[in-house]
Structure formats: structure tokens, C-alpha cells
Amino acid sequence: MSTRVTNINKEVIEWAIIRNGNSLEDFYAQNPNVESWIKGEKYPTVKQLEHFTHKVHVPLGYMFLPNPPEEKLTLPFFRTTQKTSTDKVSLNVYHTIQIIQDRQNWLTDYLEELDFPDLDFVGKYSVKDDYKKIVNDIRFTLKIDLDWASKHHNWEQALDYLTNKIEEAGIIVTYNGIVGTNTRRVIDVKECRGFVLVNNKAPFLFINSADAKAAQMFTLIHELAHVWLGESAGFDNQHLLPAHHPVEILCDAIAAEFLVPEIYFLQKWETTKDFKHLSSILKVSPIVIGRRALDLKLITKKEFLAFYHQYLSDFKQKKESQHAGGNFYATTKKRVSLRFAAFVNNAVKDNKLLYRDAYKLTNMKGDTYNKFITEYLYS
């Protein structure tokens, strides 16, 4: 006979249901057994309670707390339509932040143990500094020229190049559109384009790979600007526009100038005003070209938004027409970051990290982890 759990907290159960993004009425309609627990008509077995906690993504131990736990974000989360940051995000975004925070905590401790120096560019500037001065310092630190983009065939290659240069500078860059490896837990682009966790040893940038690659490049440099300002943050950047906050506005200006230098853009604009043609010349996506034209007041906000929505609509249709799938290990390179995976591998080889913990940090296990390390890490 199965053991029944009689000391669960009904308030915590309802908190967990709502926290997961469900309404109580809908959840009870689909899970009548859970409603019977709340009413005291039945008690769950341990297995039933475990199944419930997996469904709502909370630890089993939470069910026995006297009150629902207080969960607070470790960073401000900015919305384009709001003047202040929020401390409320969906569970998928919250758990993704936790995953990246765990990686950062481990890597920071590991680098301190190895006596790695602090990164001197973290927090080097403030919101009072001129954006062009910051852009020049970023270029100098990444060791890239003003015309770096012209050396690449297209802006997709330019994005990969930028990612590599940023990691070479000591920053971890991760791309993912789901929570860990759970394909059923998608991170909504409308809520989160990305976030950045800043510290002096190991800043982490997270870009939502469910977003159009065209927008990912702008997000990447926007986040990079946060590192130079020493400010962690998350953002939705609706319509590729910043929140009404001084730090967000400055990071946006830095991203725009870094990707599309004003002096180059104005020269090209005199020749052609076609976004796609300018995209091929300047090696950024057409919507970044549109954003730059808006910044410089060469087009109206209405014109930009019309182009933006049409571009993303075309992207969505193209994506839906493509077959799902892809190389798991190639995707994992970007989800984990090759720089981060190399540190994990070194720690395992030096007996400073258990395989069990390496699996947890990389969201891989056993043969999958071993194959990634041996065949893909340095390929």
C-alpha cells in the first residue's frame, strides 16, 4: 500500500500552480486529484506529489514549507513600455537566469582559485560618459577595427566573429531559446531577448536564440555595453527599442554606434536608402540598419516599425517552412559556450570538479557529455 503524505501545505500548492503560469480553475479542471488534496478529500502518495512538483517545476521540499518562498530576481528586468524595471518574470525566464547564475558562481570561484585577474573593463564607465568614448574602448578591448564588419561575407558570419572576440576578452556568451535542454519550455522572445550577469571575473551574456538572428546581433552588443557599465539587467527590447531608463538608452546608443558607425552610415545613406543593400555593405541585419536610420532621424518611427514588423513576419514564415532539427552538438556549443565548457573540462581533468557536477553545469550527461568534450569542444 502506497504511503500517503498528510502534511503538505495547501497554500504552497496553489502558489506553485499560479507561479507556473496556470489559473487555479483551469489546472484543477485538468488535474482533479490536486483539487481533492486542497479540499482535504484525499492525500497524495509520494509518487503523485513528485509528479505534481515536476509538472509545476518546483523542488519537492517546497511542498512542506510553512509559507510560499519569496523568489527575487538578482537583476533588474527592463520593459520597453515601462520607465522602471520589474522583479516579475515567467518561470521559464526565472529558471534560465538561475541556470546561468549557477554557472557564473562556479566559474567565478574556479577563476579565483586559479588567481585569474579581474577584467579591468567591467564597470569602467558610468551612465554619465559619452557613448562614443565607450564604443571606442570596446573596440580597443576586443581588438577590432572600425571597419571590422567589411571583412566578412555576410552579417551572420559577422555575428559569429563578434561572439568569438567577446569570449576571447573573457566574457561568456550563451545562446538558447529554451530552459536548459527542455524543448517544451520555450523562452518567449516577447518577454526576454536576453540578459547579462555582470561581475569582475566572469560576466555572462545570454541571448535568446528563439529570436531572429537579425535581432541577436543588436542584443549581443547591447548586453556587452552593460558589462562596460557594470550593470546586470534583463530586457525585452520590444521592436528593438530600449526601455525608458538612462542605462538602457545609453546601452542602445552604444550598440547602434558600435554596429553601424554614424560616419560610415551617413556616407552610404547618400548613395542608397535600401535597407537590404546597406545590410550587405555594412554586415549587419536589415532591421539594425532600420534602427540606425531611426536613431539618426532619417526615417520616422512609424516607417521603422512598419519595416520591423514586415521583416519579422517574413522571418517567421521562413522559419515555419524549414524542417525542424539540426545538429545537437553544434547547438550545444552555443547553449553552453565553448569557453565555459573548456573551463569545466579543465576542472574535471584536474580533479577540481566531479563529473556529476560537470553534467549539471553543462546540461549534459554520460556519453553525451564525453562525446561533446572529445569531438566538439576543440573542433
Stockholm file with secondary structure:
# STOCKHOLM 1.0

chainA/1-379         MSTRVTNINKEVIEWAIIRNGNSLEDFYAQNPNVESWIKGEKYPTVKQLEHFTHKVHVPLGYMFLPNPPEEKLTLPFFRTTQKTSTDKVSLNVYHTIQIIQDRQNWLTDYLEELDFPDLDFVGKYSVKDDYKKIVNDIRFTLKIDLDWASKHHNWEQALDYLTNKIEEAGIIVTYNGIVGTNTRRVIDVKECRGFVLVNNKAPFLFINSADAKAAQMFTLIHELAHVWLGESAGFDNQHLLPAHHPVEILCDAIAAEFLVPEIYFLQKWETTKDFKHLSSILKVSPIVIGRRALDLKLITKKEFLAFYHQYLSDFKQKKESQHAGGNFYATTKKRVSLRFAAFVNNAVKDNKLLYRDAYKLTNMKGDTYNKFITEYLYS
#=GR chainA/1-379 SS CCCBCCCCCHHHHHHHHHHTTCCHHHHHHHCHHHHHHHTTSCCCBHHHHHHHHHHHTCCGGGGGCSSCCCCCCSSCEECTTCSSCBSCCCHHHHHHHHHHHHHHHHHHHHHHHTTCCCCTTTTCCCTTSCHHHHHHHHHHHHTCCTTGGGGSSSHHHHHHHHHHHHHHTTCEEEEESEETTEEEEECCTTTCSEEEECCSSCCEEEEETTSCHHHHHHHHHHHHHHHHHTCCEEECCGGGCCCSSHHHHHHHHHHHHHHSCHHHHHHHHHHCCCHHHHHHHHTSCHHHHHHHHHHTTSSCHHHHHHHHHHHHHHHHHHHHHSCSCCCHHHHHHHHHCHHHHHHHHHHHHTTSSCHHHHHHHHTCCHHHHHHIIIIITTC
#=GC SS_cons         CCCBCCCCCHHHHHHHHHHTTCCHHHHHHHCHHHHHHHTTSCCCBHHHHHHHHHHHTCCGGGGGCSSCCCCCCSSCEECTTCSSCBSCCCHHHHHHHHHHHHHHHHHHHHHHHTTCCCCTTTTCCCTTSCHHHHHHHHHHHHTCCTTGGGGSSSHHHHHHHHHHHHHHTTCEEEEESEETTEEEEECCTTTCSEEEECCSSCCEEEEETTSCHHHHHHHHHHHHHHHHHTCCEEECCGGGCCCSSHHHHHHHHHHHHHHSCHHHHHHHHHHCCCHHHHHHHHTSCHHHHHHHHHHTTSSCHHHHHHHHHHHHHHHHHHHHHSCSCCCHHHHHHHHHCHHHHHHHHHHHHTTSSCHHHHHHHHTCCHHHHHHIIIIITTC
//
